[in-house]
Amino acid sequence: MSGRHTPVRATMHALWAGIVGTGLIRAGGAAIGLMLQLYEARIGIPPQFVGLIGVAFYLTELSGAPIFGALVDRRGWRPFMLLGPVLAAVAVLLTWLTTALTLTVALPLLFITRLLEGLAVASNTPATLSFLSAASIAAPDLRARTTGYFQIAVIGGTAAGGVLGGLLYSQFDVNGFIALAAFYLLCWVVFLRVPGALPGQPTPETHPNPVAVLRQPALWAFAPAWIAVNAVLGVWLNNLANQLTLACATPPTAQIAALCAETSGQRLVGGSSAAAAGMIFAGFALAFSVGMLLWTRILPRMRPSLAMLLAAGGGLLACALIVLINHQPTAAGPPILALVALVAALLILSGFTPAALSVLMDLAEHNAANRGTVMGAYSVLLGVGQFIGGAIGGVFAAASGVDGLILLTLIFTVIAGFFVLIYRQMEPL
């Protein structure tokens, strides 16, 4: 009896290794993203360069993901799951090295470190999703739980990474980058538990064709909306911490001084500590994590397009509430009701990601020989959106602080809702 259950137990252990490893590597990514913004704020890098350095990550992620996805289909998922943490550790160590360099030399090197971080994700994410899809194919309930747990690991890891990054930078200053490199090696050890082949399942012969997969009508029907929502995430992930911690009391440059004067009435611009920025970052991510857990219960009973429309509505509500919070007088104390309502809006907005991933999982199911390639498309669309949002977000932040981030979020949310309505007309019932 135990012999028959051994492959099942081995598969479950491997699934958990993939999910836990995902959470850890996402925590590392969130930590370096936050620490880098804090470091940039301290040395006085202008906001537009902050946004550009942050989104350099997505250049290699979106260009590398289809290539790595095709390689996964040819050579298996395990080598590329292990490669991701190694590349990320190298990138973090290079970031630490910039602390000994002049600003002129450090700027291009920081750009290169973000390119390496993007390659790390381009390698790891399609491989991990390919493995999770293959390991959960036999049981629909397991597939639903796996998809939900993966999303929770992504967002929960991001939440933990915000706290981790804030603590490392507060406690160790720039030497926190070295500690983060060791953390990435822990991710590598966890991914070692994932086998190269699943017990009891033959390794299929595959003939991946990334171009053919990317031309699938089902993929591109919802792609613009998915890109727009990821642009919203890119706006905040790459610019908020920098805005919160701007040194407005003692501006390091004339440009920062002018921005602080322009945004003096905005509560969320400047004055926050590294630890406080990490907690705010984590709070947003935690709300998304809880929301996705709730949506895993709701999505099986709802068309994905309806879930995405509801999520877009949550995004519009979030914009209004952040405006209220940003312009609340400091002396009036924290706007508790607005904060509670904002959490509720984020819970609704969080439904967009699992709904979109369920569409991609269905597409992968019909292209089993090209799972890695399909999941590479996931990273491409995510990377395109977050690159656009992060880059433009830096420009809007340089012009009008957090108000600029809110305006850009509103624009992307309306675009997302518009394209969801278009997709809904051709959505399979």
Phi, psi and omega in degrees: 000314182295330179296322181291331183270350182301313178300324180293315179297318180298319179295318179296318177299319179294320177301315180294324176298317178296319181289314179296318177300322176299314179300319181292315183290329175290324177298318177297319179296318178293322181296313181292326177298317179290313182298322179295318178295321178295318178297317180295321178296322183292321184267000171083032176287129181302148184304323181294328176285329176301313179296318181294318178295319180299318185274354173304329174312316187282341177300311181280331178295311186285331178277329183274334185301314179297324180292311178295324178299317177295322178295324176300317180295333181273320191242001179094164188276331191299312182302326185275334171295322181283330181293324184305305181297329180294313178298320180295320179298319177297318180298319181293320178295322176295324176299318178299322181297331181294341181293343179261007185247163174288161182300322181298320180279325184293323184304306180294328179291323176298322176299318180294321180298323179290328174297319178295319177299321178296320176297323179300315180289322178300327178283314190281318190293308178300323179295315181295314180294324177298315178297313182297321179296315180293321184287338183251011187292331188281343186227114180302320180296319178296321178299316180296316180294319181298315179299315179296315181293326177298313180296321178295321178297320179297308184283319177297320176296321177297319178298312179296324180295326176299316178293315181301313181298316179297318181292315180299317182289323180292320185276321188243359183056221184291341176291350174298336176297325179293316179298324180292326176298320177295324178298320178296328176293328174298319176303316181300318179297319179296317180293342175299336181286348180275125181283163177282340178216150182276139179300131177079001179243128178290151176277115184286151172280128186240153177225075185294146178218089185303322182295317180297320180295317182292344178270003181296125179302323181297330179287312186279348178297322181251000184303315181300320179293319179296320177297317182296319179293321177292333173297322176300314178298319179298323179304311187276320182296328186261354186226337188295311183300321179296318179294319181297325188252015177305136182279068183289336178291321178225076185302131181284340180221164179294325180295318178294320179299318180294320179295318180297321178294320181294328186250027185298336180271003182263121185294332187265007179254116175075159172091348181271146176280168177299318181295319180295319177298320178297320180291320177296315177304313181293324180297317176299313183294323180294322177298319176297320181297313178296319179299318179295324177298319177292320182292334177297335177278330187271321189303321180300342182257010189218145173295138180305323182296322178295318178300319180291325177294317177299320180296319177298322175299321175298325178295319178297318178296320179298321178301313181297320183288324178291325174302313181300315181293318184294333183250014173287128179302138182302322182292342183282353181083171183293134180282086189301313182298320178294322178295318178297316179296324178296319176301317179298319179296321179292326175300320179290314181300328184296345181290344184295317185295309178296328177296315179293321180294327177296325176296316180293323178298319177296321178295319178296325179299326180271359177226056189301328180287349184235035182303313181300322180294317178297317181288338169296324177298325176304312180292324179298309182295320177296316182294318178301312182297312183289329174297311180300312182296316181294317182293309180291327178301322177298321179293315180295322179293321178295332182276319185210029173063217182293330175302323177295320177296321180294315180300315180295323177299317178301316180299311182294325180293318177297318178300316180300312180299320179300314182285334173295320177298324177292314179299323183300331180290339181241008182292133175297137180270000000 
